[in-house]
Structure formats: structure tokens, C-alpha cells
Amino acid sequence: MLATLLAVPALAQNNQIFDRILIRSQNEVQFADQQAGADAFAKINSAIAALPPSGGTVDARGFGATTQPVATPLTIGGPNKPVVLIIDGNTQFLISLNGGVDAIQLWSKSSLICLNQTNATSATFTLTSSASVNTILSTFPRTPEGNLTYQQGCSFMGNSSARVASALVELYNPTDISAVRNELIWNFFGIGLKLSVNRGSGGAGPVNLENLSVNGFGNPGAVPVLIQANPGSAAIGGINFLGGSYTHPGAGGLPIIDLEGGSIAGVEGINFFGSQFESSNPDDIGILINDARDVLISGTLYTAAGGKPGADCVKIAQSKSSSLGVIINNLINLNSWTHSINDTVNGTMDKRSRVVGYTMGSADSVLQSWVGAYSSPGKIADITSAGLVLSRPQSFVEGPTPKGGASRDVCYGDSAAHALKCSYNNGLFFQIPQVIKATTARFAIPTIPGTCVQNTVAVAGAAPGMTVAVSPAGAAEAGAIWSAFISSSGNVTINDCAVTPSPSGTTAFNISIFP
């Protein structure tokens, strides 16, 4: 069917040239800009309504590179009506909806495709200062069944004065190879992209997120990506991050990507391949794995904006259930984030600029991050039936107090005291003292009661204020007492005094100094 809005004169024998033919529909494709409606979203809704019950395609490219203020909710598709909506990416829809609604509902089996975006200073879908929404876009329906949707090439922009209850973009119950490709989500003041499953859902995934750019601009409260399982739902998993750039959360130790499995450890099977993360605050976290399972991180790069490297490229924690099964390959900490890996579950921290391989909880991975000389050639340790035999010097990365445990003896480097502390069998952590040891030459002993022999010996490292103890290196003298003090830097003075008569002779002393 070809419907025109412009009368076409009868053709003569010569060819006729027309400047423009306005078409409302052609071959079951509806053209949105030619529909009736109060604003562009209303016109797109009219075009979707004009499609047959089985669905079809709506072409909204006719709005072109224009600015379109919209105050009408947009619904793409519906129950059993899949719709493909094609938009010119250079159209700027200025959204001013209120009432906490989803500005765009993308229904299961429907697609939103934006083409040819060339304007890097605006977004296809932009919130105005007066907007108050749940999301700019969320997938539907809100039922236990999974939502299969596809998005490509669109951009979404927040506003500091707008109110957003959930996220700029939300994939709700995503499933069956749902995909988002080549999209930009930016300038948000809460969650940028959220993936979640609802109560009673049978689970979600797989989902492919390919070449996304999600940038919080360091705005207050900005978390670029949240993946969350809700109580009463099954797990959300099978989510693949393929390339892309995830950057600039808000200050206060917020993560760039936050995996929150909750009390059911319901986030699992999350995979990162070749993605880039960039911090904008010194306490930023790249990927926070909290109560999540079976996470693979491969070939990821961590950079810093404005000379502000973050705290943890990857942080593993558990607050409501457990985290396990994390594997990390070829992590590149390019701009000196404090830790490449901070595994708080196992008390393991890794500061290397490149982590070739780490498996959560494995002996090899603990050794690789634990022994400071790992990068030198040769083996670092042997694991035998007798225990762990180190071939290299052992270093402890300083940090907060770890967890002990019954029948476990744990040591760590205390970042406040700058000292090694240990706990035995889940007891308190006490500082392990350093001891300077020395043995003197043999000195003559006093023989007359009330007389003393004083000798000063050099001991490297001794300094005023340190505690010193001495004792005879051999058999103790009969009827004598002795004491010692640090008389100057590097020198210890020993007093050997007779209490009762004693035959002449010599003795040597062992010295112990406690810094």
C-alpha cells in the first residue's frame, strides 16, 4: 500500500520530477513524522497503533536532526505485538514527563534502533530539568517471564535537576540473548544502566552488552552500572560485557560496576572481555563483586582521569551471603590504582600493574599476590606435604585488620602501625616485635662486693628510647647482678656488679634490643 499526502499530477509521456512525496505508510512500514499527535512521542505511538496486530516497523527518521520536546510516554510494542522502531540518532527528544513513569517502555520482542548519531554534545533522549521519571527507558512487561529486547546506537542523558527513581536505562528481567550495542549513557546522578530481576522471576540472561559507553561524570551518587538480584527472585546471570568504556562514578567509594547478589547470591555468570574502566576519585572501585558468583574478568584496562587513580580495580566482598568463583586474567592497572585486586573474602591484596592470572582462593593466586619477588625469574615457593616452603622473601601488603578464624593463625601488615600483627586461633591481633640481637666479647668480672665493671659495646640499630635486656652468654656469675642501657645511638652500656665475693674471671653477655 502507498498512501500519499500530496496530490500527484497525471504523468505525461515525459518523466515528471517531484520535490517531495509525503508517505504515511509503505509496505506495512509506518512513518511516524506523518502521523497525528501532540508531540513526537505521540506521533510514534500513533504509528505503532496503525501497525497490524502482529506488529511491524515504524520509521521515525523523518524527524531528522531536530529538537523534539516530548511530554507523552512512548510505548514500543506490546503484548504479542513486536515492533521495530528506527530513529535518526541526531533527533534530540527533550523529555519533560512527570509522575515517576517510564518515559519509554520497550516491550519484549521489540527493538529500538538509532542510526547515524554524529552530535557528541547532546543525546537522542535527554531529560529536562522539570522531568520526574522512573527511567528514560525500561523493558516490559513486569511479569515473571523474561524480556527479550534489542537496542542499538541510542544515547541517553540525565539532568542534575531531574528526578530519576530507578536508572536512566533499565533492563528488567532481560533474557534470551537480549542485547544492547553501541550506546552512550551519561551525565546521571544515580544509576546509569541497571539490570535486575523481579520477585517471583525465574531468572534472567543471557545478555550481551557490546561497546557501551557509560559515564557518570563524577556526579554525586553516580554508579554507571548496577546488576542486582532482588529477594524472592532467581539469579540474574549470563551477562557479557564486550569491550566498551565504563567511567567516572561519584565520590565516596562508589563502584563503576556494582554486582549485588544479595542474600541469595543471585548474580552469577558475569563476564568482562576487553572493557576499560576509568576513575575520577581516589576511592573509586572498578568492579565490586558483592555476594556474586562465577565472575570472569579478562583483558580489562584501568586508567585514571585528572591524576586521580582509584582504590581497587576489582574488589571482592560478601555482606549478605557469599562470593566465590572469581577468575581474573590479564588485568592492566595502567595508572597506579591502589590495588589491582582487593579480595576481602580471602584477605588477599594485589598491587601489581599487570595481573596475568588470579583465581579466587587458589593457592597459586594467593602466592602470586602475596610474595613480593614474584616478578623475578624462578619459582617463588613449593607446596609440600609439610606446608608452604618459600623460595623468596615474603612481603605483607599493609591494609585493615582481616578476619581470623577458629584453628587459624593469621598475620597481616597493619597500615596504621606499619607493623606485622598476628592472631592465633581467632584471638586478638598483636604486634610482632622486632628484636636486635648481639653477643659481646668476654669481659673481666667484678670480684669485690659493691663494685661494678662497666663496658660499652657497639650494636647496630640501637637507639635511645629502645628497651634493652642482657643475660650471660654462658653460666651465670655467682653473686653478681647486671643491667644495661642504650647510652647513645649504636652503643649499649652494660653494668656487671658483684654482690658477694667472687673469684676473678671473664664472661660474655647476650644483648636483646626491642625497637
VOGU-3710 file (C-alpha; in Angstrom, 3 decimals, decimal comma):
1> mlatllavpa> 0,000/0,000/0,000  1,222/3,506/-0,889  -0,620/6,417/0,741  0,383/9,958/-0,175  -0,411/13,311/1,343  0,404/15,282/-1,813  -1,673/15,193/-4,940  0,370/13,845/-7,837  -0,434/15,247/-11,277  -1,147/12,841/-14,076
11> laqnnqifdr> 2,009/11,687/-15,763  2,578/12,816/-19,276  4,763/10,939/-21,680  7,791/12,801/-20,285  9,160/11,914/-16,848  7,995/14,191/-14,004  10,224/15,255/-11,069  8,659/15,877/-7,654  10,471/17,744/-4,879  8,829/15,743/-2,116
21> ilirsqnevq> 6,307/12,972/-1,622  4,959/12,590/1,928  4,232/8,984/2,782  2,355/7,826/5,871  2,899/4,090/5,255  4,511/1,844/2,685  4,565/-1,937/2,626  3,342/-2,092/6,254  6,093/0,329/7,427  4,589/3,294/9,259
31> fadqqagada> 6,310/6,707/9,036  5,982/8,418/12,403  6,619/12,030/11,412  3,499/11,948/9,205  1,171/10,768/11,974  -1,124/12,849/14,159  -0,084/13,594/17,724  0,626/16,299/20,270  4,378/15,664/20,171  6,885/13,339/18,527
41> fakinsaiaa> 6,336/10,521/21,044  2,586/10,781/20,490  3,122/10,557/16,733  5,301/7,454/17,156  2,588/5,914/19,349  0,061/6,621/16,556  2,324/4,935/14,025  2,685/1,869/16,265  -1,093/1,749/16,744  -1,514/1,773/12,938
51> lppsggtvda> 0,561/-1,405/12,587  -1,297/-4,707/12,278  -1,837/-6,757/15,482  1,155/-8,890/14,554  3,455/-5,837/14,791  5,876/-4,394/12,288  8,271/-1,487/11,729  7,946/2,208/12,486  10,355/4,609/10,795  10,875/7,828/12,805
61> rgfgattqpv> 13,901/9,080/10,874  11,756/11,782/9,342  12,203/13,929/12,451  15,803/14,326/11,347  18,330/16,442/13,243  15,670/18,444/15,090  14,833/19,104/18,709  11,562/17,491/19,783  10,104/18,398/23,207  8,011/15,443/24,428
71> atpltiggpn> 5,641/15,031/27,379  3,900/11,824/26,231  5,058/8,351/27,382  6,289/6,232/24,477  5,344/2,553/24,295  7,316/0,433/21,806  5,440/-2,800/21,154  3,032/-4,522/23,465  1,806/-7,968/24,485  2,231/-10,203/21,428
81> kpvvliidgn> 2,954/-7,172/19,220  6,678/-6,931/18,443  7,751/-3,592/16,981  10,990/-2,336/15,440  11,383/1,434/15,918  14,032/3,169/13,806  15,136/6,671/14,823  17,614/9,202/13,487  20,198/9,339/16,268  20,576/13,080/15,715
91> tqflislngg> 16,987/13,786/16,737  17,026/15,192/20,260  13,948/14,238/22,247  13,696/16,563/25,265  11,753/14,598/27,877  9,682/16,517/30,436  7,382/13,750/31,720  6,314/13,716/35,360  4,683/11,276/37,747  7,570/8,802/38,095
101> vdaiqlwsks> 6,684/6,900/34,909  8,991/5,180/32,468  9,358/7,665/29,618  9,867/4,783/27,171  8,522/1,260/27,574  10,374/-1,220/25,360  8,266/-4,363/25,303  9,547/-7,890/24,941  10,479/-8,963/21,394  10,719/-5,311/20,298
111> sliclnqtna> 13,728/-3,267/19,189  14,900/0,348/19,346  17,474/1,270/16,723  19,093/4,723/16,410  21,130/5,433/13,294  23,767/7,974/12,292  24,313/9,853/15,542  27,023/12,479/14,961  26,367/15,042/17,718  28,616/14,364/20,704
121> tsatftltss> 27,283/17,271/22,800  23,662/16,112/23,078  21,773/12,850/23,338  18,920/11,217/21,461  16,915/11,045/24,692  17,578/13,870/27,169  15,850/14,667/30,437  14,858/18,277/31,006  15,212/19,928/34,399  11,487/19,512/35,103
131> asvntilstf> 11,361/15,753/34,382  10,428/13,291/37,126  10,591/9,701/35,854  11,300/6,176/36,949  13,577/5,663/33,931  14,120/7,103/30,494  13,778/3,543/29,162  12,758/0,296/30,806  11,919/-3,103/29,384  8,451/-4,614/29,843
141> prtpegnlty> 6,276/-6,390/30,940  6,592/-6,570/34,731  5,849/-10,295/34,904  7,995/-13,304/35,844  8,595/-14,081/32,183  11,854/-12,792/30,752  12,012/-9,833/28,358  13,828/-10,247/25,044  14,733/-6,829/23,642  17,310/-5,214/21,354
151> qqgcsfmgns> 18,798/-1,705/21,425  21,384/-0,125/19,178  23,049/3,226/18,674  20,977/5,408/21,027  22,192/7,865/23,648  20,626/8,784/26,989  21,465/11,875/29,036  20,441/12,855/32,561  19,969/16,239/34,164  21,087/17,462/37,593
161> sarvasalve> 17,633/18,925/38,317  15,583/15,985/37,025  14,340/13,202/39,308  15,075/9,581/38,377  13,765/6,874/40,692  15,485/3,808/39,219  18,036/4,407/36,441  18,400/6,170/33,111  18,148/2,787/31,351  16,821/-0,388/32,976
171> lynptdisav> 16,837/-3,915/31,587  14,148/-5,636/33,621  14,137/-9,450/33,526  16,373/-9,482/30,421  16,681/-12,889/28,799  17,372/-14,965/25,670  20,260/-13,048/24,138  18,851/-9,602/24,786  21,423/-7,136/23,504  22,455/-3,508/23,785
181> rneliwnffg> 25,052/-2,293/21,280  26,970/0,938/20,638  25,052/3,085/23,112  26,003/6,069/25,264  24,561/6,652/28,761  25,892/9,721/30,529  25,539/12,582/32,998  23,414/10,698/35,525  23,107/11,317/39,270  22,255/7,807/40,420
191> iglklsvnrg> 22,299/4,613/38,370  23,181/4,824/34,680  22,347/1,286/33,492  20,511/-1,170/35,735  19,882/-4,875/35,164  17,585/-6,616/37,625  15,096/-9,428/38,085  11,808/-9,068/39,905  10,269/-11,032/42,731  8,995/-14,390/41,535
201> sggagpvnle> 11,023/-14,301/38,325  12,510/-17,496/37,002  15,844/-15,812/36,347  17,345/-13,779/33,554  20,060/-13,826/30,892  21,936/-14,288/28,678  22,503/-10,615/27,833  25,187/-9,103/25,582  26,325/-5,533/26,308  28,572/-4,586/23,406
211> nlsvngfgnp> 30,695/-1,436/23,067  28,758/0,691/25,547  29,991/3,980/26,963  28,565/4,671/30,428  29,971/7,819/32,035  28,874/9,218/35,394  30,998/12,362/35,015  31,876/12,018/38,713  28,420/13,364/39,565  27,183/12,910/43,152
221> gavpvliqan> 25,764/9,402/43,606  26,699/8,254/40,094  27,046/4,469/39,689  27,471/3,655/35,989  26,173/0,040/36,108  24,217/-1,906/38,737  23,366/-5,604/38,358  21,038/-6,643/41,151  19,099/-9,709/42,265  16,045/-8,995/44,373
231> pgsaaiggin> 14,779/-11,125/47,294  12,390/-13,801/46,112  13,776/-13,935/42,580  16,021/-16,439/40,878  19,531/-15,497/39,802  20,372/-12,996/37,109  23,330/-14,136/35,035  24,842/-14,890/31,688  25,707/-11,206/31,193  28,597/-10,436/28,839
241> flggsythpg> 30,394/-7,070/28,753  32,068/-6,976/25,344  34,518/-4,069/25,141  33,134/-0,671/25,995  34,089/2,088/28,415  32,711/2,440/31,954  33,886/5,541/33,751  33,723/8,218/36,448  31,462/7,257/39,378  30,585/9,710/42,102
251> agglpiidle> 32,835/10,274/45,116  32,577/8,279/48,329  33,933/4,848/47,381  31,263/4,106/44,768  31,844/1,358/42,193  31,819/1,781/38,433  30,134/-1,613/38,036  28,302/-2,951/41,072  27,369/-6,655/41,222  24,951/-7,140/44,127
261> ggsiagvegi> 23,749/-10,710/44,623  22,087/-10,030/47,970  21,013/-12,712/50,420  20,560/-15,279/47,632  23,955/-14,642/45,975  21,769/-14,178/42,920  24,230/-12,568/40,495  26,242/-15,187/38,633  27,970/-15,880/35,349  29,090/-12,274/34,659
271> nffgsqfess> 31,828/-11,956/32,040  34,030/-8,983/31,096  36,092/-9,036/27,906  38,346/-6,111/26,958  36,441/-3,378/28,805  38,026/-0,131/30,022  37,410/1,469/33,426  38,442/4,961/34,475  38,381/6,526/37,931  37,786/10,160/38,821
281> npddigilin> 38,176/9,866/42,626  40,892/8,255/44,774  38,378/5,959/46,498  36,693/4,634/43,330  36,125/0,912/42,794  36,278/-0,501/39,274  34,239/-3,705/39,659  32,633/-4,513/43,014  31,744/-8,201/43,346  29,486/-8,457/46,401
291> dardvlisgt> 27,635/-11,724/47,053  28,171/-12,756/43,417  29,450/-15,968/41,858  31,310/-17,214/38,799  32,696/-13,914/37,511  35,273/-13,887/34,694  37,309/-10,721/34,090  39,631/-10,890/31,086  41,762/-8,262/29,370  40,389/-5,253/31,270
301> lytaaggkpg> 42,189/-1,881/31,482  42,076/0,592/34,381  43,020/4,255/33,884  42,602/7,469/35,863  41,217/10,893/34,983  42,791/14,059/36,334  45,611/12,203/38,066  43,187/10,509/40,492  43,731/6,729/40,393  41,070/4,755/42,219
311> adcvkiaqsk> 41,327/2,435/45,205  40,508/-1,058/43,849  40,383/-2,155/40,223  38,474/-5,238/41,409  37,087/-5,649/44,918  35,607/-8,939/46,126  33,362/-8,779/49,179  30,435/-10,546/50,815  27,932/-8,841/53,076  24,693/-10,863/52,939
321> ssslgviinn> 25,674/-14,285/51,561  28,887/-15,251/49,757  31,115/-14,520/46,783  33,046/-17,256/45,024  34,384/-18,452/41,682  36,081/-15,217/40,556  38,723/-15,618/37,835  40,815/-12,696/36,560  43,123/-12,837/33,530  45,446/-10,138/32,187
331> linlnswths> 44,226/-7,192/34,270  46,152/-3,997/33,384  46,384/-1,368/36,149  47,780/1,385/33,950  47,596/4,428/36,234  48,521/3,073/39,660  45,202/2,340/41,322  45,979/1,399/44,934  45,078/-2,270/44,471  44,658/-4,244/41,300
341> indtvngtmd> 42,756/-6,858/43,319  41,336/-6,464/46,826  39,888/-9,837/47,814  38,465/-9,094/51,251  36,930/-12,566/51,472  40,332/-14,276/51,455  42,386/-11,363/52,791  44,391/-11,083/49,569  45,529/-7,808/48,010  47,496/-7,455/44,781
351> krsrvvgytm> 49,244/-4,226/43,739  50,939/-5,429/40,555  50,385/-3,262/37,484  49,601/-6,400/35,488  47,866/-9,439/36,932  48,316/-12,282/34,489  46,106/-14,667/36,402  44,139/-14,783/39,653  41,687/-17,423/40,814  39,799/-16,549/43,965
361> gsadsvlqsw> 41,006/-18,651/46,878  43,511/-20,769/44,944  46,966/-21,334/46,461  48,764/-20,243/43,285  46,858/-16,949/43,123  47,486/-16,221/46,797  51,194/-16,822/46,277  51,312/-14,640/43,179  49,821/-11,685/45,039  51,478/-12,433/48,373
371> vgaysspgki> 55,191/-12,860/47,623  56,809/-9,591/46,636  59,526/-11,127/44,461  57,077/-12,912/42,178  58,127/-10,938/39,100  61,727/-12,216/39,344  62,685/-15,336/37,367  62,346/-18,690/39,047  59,905/-20,314/41,399  58,609/-18,484/44,444
381> aditsaglvl> 57,606/-21,421/46,633  56,951/-25,124/46,897  53,722/-26,516/48,302  54,604/-29,793/50,005  53,007/-32,156/52,481  54,966/-30,305/55,154  53,423/-26,974/54,187  54,392/-23,894/52,191  58,130/-23,503/51,626  59,009/-20,042/50,325
391> srpqsfvegp> 61,964/-19,630/47,975  61,834/-15,826/48,050  61,410/-13,071/50,632  57,857/-12,715/51,856  56,142/-9,292/51,865  52,861/-8,309/53,504  50,776/-5,606/51,814  49,554/-3,218/54,511  45,801/-2,943/54,998  42,962/-3,059/57,515
401> tpkggasrdv> 42,537/-5,822/60,078  41,420/-9,054/58,346  39,157/-11,726/59,748  40,677/-14,501/61,808  39,055/-17,840/62,449  38,978/-20,792/64,796  42,015/-23,034/64,281  43,534/-20,381/62,009  46,664/-18,314/62,643  46,573/-15,120/60,554
411> cygdsaahal> 49,188/-12,395/60,048  48,919/-9,109/58,150  50,711/-5,803/57,642  48,921/-3,107/59,678  48,612/0,116/57,663  48,251/2,294/60,786  51,039/0,891/62,961  53,242/-0,079/59,987  53,928/-3,344/61,731  53,287/-7,046/61,314
421> kcsynnglff> 50,436/-8,305/63,504  49,258/-11,845/64,068  46,243/-13,603/65,537  46,406/-17,152/66,848  43,279/-19,347/66,850  40,909/-16,416/66,261  42,431/-14,393/69,113  43,237/-10,700/69,116  45,795/-9,353/66,670  49,045/-8,394/68,442
431> qipqvikatt> 52,085/-6,696/67,003  55,044/-8,977/66,323  58,075/-7,254/67,899  61,343/-6,754/66,099  64,427/-7,809/68,074  68,033/-6,702/67,580  70,389/-9,429/68,794  74,105/-9,190/69,667  76,698/-11,032/71,786  79,613/-9,209/73,441
441> arfaiptipg> 83,235/-10,217/73,777  84,308/-11,622/77,153  84,829/-9,063/79,898  86,501/-9,279/83,306  84,028/-9,793/86,126  83,938/-7,846/89,408  85,280/-9,726/92,463  84,765/-7,322/95,407  81,214/-6,828/96,760  79,764/-3,416/95,944
451> tcvqntvava> 81,997/-2,884/92,881  80,944/-2,872/89,220  82,586/-3,351/85,866  81,112/-1,184/83,084  81,653/-1,886/79,374  80,184/-0,199/76,276  79,742/-2,227/73,079  78,626/-1,223/69,583  75,255/-2,645/68,444  73,988/-1,588/65,026
461> gaapgmtvav> 70,424/-0,247/65,095  70,364/0,578/68,811  68,806/3,961/69,548  67,877/5,856/72,720  64,387/5,005/73,924  64,555/1,354/72,903  64,208/-1,407/75,502  67,346/-3,489/76,117  67,895/-6,705/78,051  71,122/-8,606/78,793
471> spagaaeaga> 71,943/-12,038/80,169  75,150/-14,076/80,481  76,058/-15,958/77,339  77,243/-18,887/79,459  76,913/-19,935/83,089  75,725/-17,074/85,266  78,223/-15,485/87,659  77,764/-16,403/91,309  76,807/-13,447/93,479  76,508/-10,865/90,657
481> iwsafisssg> 73,794/-8,720/89,092  73,831/-6,965/85,721  71,897/-4,334/83,795  72,197/-2,421/80,511  71,033/0,729/78,785  71,469/2,401/75,396  73,998/5,103/76,098  73,971/6,596/72,577  72,918/5,673/69,071  74,573/2,383/68,158
491> nvtindcavt> 76,031/1,789/71,656  74,901/-0,316/74,627  76,479/0,066/78,090  76,475/-2,978/80,425  76,961/-2,820/84,202  78,154/-6,049/85,903  78,146/-5,673/89,722  79,340/-8,048/92,480  77,058/-8,655/95,458  79,269/-11,268/97,175
501> pspsgttafn> 82,976/-12,063/96,798  83,772/-13,808/93,544  86,894/-15,323/92,033  88,378/-13,476/89,093  87,327/-14,467/85,600  85,582/-13,313/82,406  82,099/-13,529/80,956  80,225/-12,564/77,764  76,687/-11,212/77,512  73,795/-11,724/75,078
511> isifp> 72,012/-8,463/74,201  68,375/-8,189/73,036  67,018/-4,796/71,926  63,304/-4,211/71,229  62,654/-1,185/68,937
//
